[in-house]
């Protein structure tokens, strides 16, 4: 195996499924893990994050570590839910009632699949009675909840210090994690852990009635935890889906205040991303017979590189982190692209030219992926990205405002089913708010406390920045296209210019 093949082995797909075999060696516990497990008693934790930020990886890590330490834990995914009976249901009352039934069904199946060895004597009889769909008693739900309580592990048998050390994976303070475990996850007399992943897949997010399915599932999870405080649930949800639930006028807006305190936005801070990168590089270097010291230059020609389509120099780590949008999956896939570019030219180490070649495809992929993420709210989002081809990457609010005012006259734009009108400042704010939420544009605001006298404000930093009441703040900001999308826009402009030189007609 070549040196670059070793590196590629540790930077494969970036998906949890594709990296399961690497977890024990390279998983880096996020700094927010103590917050993940600090949901109030009787309530679930709703973990909200962007695609690729590591939501599933956290649940997988929790699942493996807690089971290894003797805590009963099960994994529930939308595929486990039989939704055939609520396919035509539209009223929230019916959906809530039937979703709770289906959720308990899925839990029962997961118990039989993952914890069958714990079912003995009365517990086994109780379990079989609870899941006998054709001959259920009216109190089958209560029996199943009682069974889950019986399967719970008494906290007196759990070593909180060892569990904290296992979960921390040398990246988080075990002391802080142990405190969170003791005060929240292990706060009751016993514990049973239910992890619910990919919840948005129970519905078609652009269908308002289907969003009620998602509310139904969240309410089912909350009902279970409220009926038995020994049962601890953690649920994952994508950021754009949660925001769609907040905006949906026909959804369960009365529930928002109840769930907002339970929501934790998962972030991948720069130091976390740096640790992920270095942990993998070091492991790859050691496997290749090199020491941990100097592992970066074992695979890269230099610690610094020239930015694609530029003459500016940056450290490799800075370039990779800036191009990854706080998403570990993006970071892993970008290194994979660059390493394969170097391998393709027969190189023994990665150079700046490999980054430039890799960014062509990587930037296009990220742009198209972003359009898919935002497509439920705005089907024309890729056209909106492409429309920035002639703007500077750093623009004043007035320049961005003038650009957005003209877009609806160039092509039809709908956001959440509402048509955006040209020349309408209220619609400009609506459009800019969605673009800021997507991360395509970020605000750079003056800040005298920072070394460079400014700071960047992403959507997660300030979700309510873009609104009419904050017009003066919008005007004082510089609006920047995120670096990862710039190569795509440059390539679009180059393709257009080449067509004009050749006299080709633009593609339809």
C-alpha positions, 0 to 999 in steps of 0.5 A, a space after each residue: 500500500 502506497 503512502 497516499 493510500 494509507 492516508 486515503 484509508 483514514 479519510 474515506 467517505 466521511 459517513 458513519 457507515 463507511 468509517 465504522 471500522 475506524 471509530 475506535 482509533 480516530 473518533 474525536 468526542 465533540 466538546 458539546 458531548 456533556 450538553 448532549 446528555 443534559 436534557 431535563 428529567 422527563 424530556 428528550 434531547 433534540 440534537 439539531 445539526 447540519 448534514 455531515 456535522 456528526 450527529 449519527 457519529 455521536 449516537 453511534 459512539 454513545 451506543 457502543 460506549 454505554 452498552 460496553 459499560 452495561 447500560 441497556 441501549 437501543 437504536 431506532 431509525 425511521 426504517 423501523 417505523 411502520 407508517 402505513 397506517 398513518 399514510 393518509 392521516 392529516 389531523 395531528 390528533 390521529 398522527 400523534 396517537 398512531 405515531 406513539 403506537 408505531 414508535 413503541 412498536 419500533 422500540 419493541 422490535 429493537 429490544 428483541 433485536 439488541 437486548 434479547 439476552 436480557 429478557 428472562 422470566 416475567 420480562 420475556 412473558 411481558 415482552 411477548 404480550 406487548 408485541 403480539 400485534 394480533 392479540 394485544 390487550 388494551 394496556 399493551 403500551 403500559 406493559 411495554 413501558 413497564 418492561 423498559 423500566 424493568 430492563 433499566 440498569 440500576 445506576 448503583 451498578 454503573 461506574 460513572 467515572 469509567 463511562 465518562 473516560 470511555 466517552 471522552 476519548 481523550 478529547 473532552 474533560 472526563 471530569 466535566 463529562 462525569 458531572 453531566 452524566 451524574 446530574 442528568 443521564 444517571 439522575 434517576 435510580 436506573 437508566 434505559 437509553 433510546 437513540 433515535 436517528 434520522 428522524 426527518 426521514 419519516 416525512 417529506 419535509 416540503 409537505 406540511 402534513 408530513 411535517 406533522 408526522 415529524 411533530 408526532 414522532 417528537 411528541 411520542 418521544 417526549 411522552 415516553 420519557 415523561 411517563 418513565 424518567 428512567 428512559 433517556 432519549 436522544 433524537 437527531 434532526 437536520 438544521 434545515 428541517 428544524 427551521 422548516 418546522 419553525 416556519 410552517 404556519 400549518 404545523 404545531 407552532 404551539 409546541 415550539 416553546 415546549 421543544 426549544 429548551 430541549 434543542 441543542 445545535 451541534 457545532 464542529 468548532 475549529 479546534 474540534 475539526 483540527 483535532 479530527 484532521 490531525 488524529 487521522 493524519 497521525 494514525 495514517 503516518 504511524 501505520 505507514 511506519 512514520 512517527 507521529 512527529 512530523 506526520 503532516 509533512 510525511 504526506 504533504 510537500 510543505 506545511 503551507 500551500 497556495 490557495 486555489 485560483 490565487 497567489 495567497 499562501 495558507 497553512 494546509 490546516 487553515 485551508 482545509 478547515 475553512 473549506 469544510 463549513 464546520 462539517 467533519 464529513 466535508 473535511 474528510 471528503 476534501 482530504 480524500 479528493 486532494 490525496 486522490 488528485 496527487 495519487 492520480 499524477 503519480 506523486 508521493 506527496 500532496 502539493 498545492 496543485 492537487 488542492 486546485 485540481 480537487 477543488 474544481 469537483 469538490 466546490 461543485 459538489 458542495 454547491 449542488 449538495 447545498 442546493 439539495 439541502 435548501 431545495 425543499 424551501 427553494 427549488 431554484 437555490 442552485 440558480 441563486 448560487 450561480 447568479 453570484 458569478 459576477 459579484 465580488 466575493 466580498 460585497 456591501 449590503 447595498 450591492 447584495 441588496 441590488 442583486 437580490 432585487 433583480 433576481 425574481 425578474 430573471 427567474 421565478 423564485 419561491 420560498 416555502 411556496 411563496 413567490 418572491 417579487 422583484 424590487 421588493 425589499 421585504 422579499 429581499 430580506 426573506 431571500 437573504 435570510 435563506 441564503 444566510 441560513 444556508 451558509 452560502 453567504 456569511 456576514 462580516 461585522 465590525 468588532 474592535 475587540 478582535 485582532 482584525 477588527 471584525 468577526 464572521 457571523 454565521 446563521 448558527 451564531 445569530 439565527 435572527 440577524 437577517 430581518 428588517 428590524 436590524 436593517 442598520 446592522 445588515 448595512 454595516 456588514 460585509 457579505 462574503 461568499 463562503 470560500 468553499 463555493 468560490 471555486 465553483 463560481 470561478 469555474 462558471 465564469 471561466 466556462 461562460 467566457 470560453 463559450 463567448 470566445 468560441 461563439 457558443 450559445 449558452 446552455 438552456 
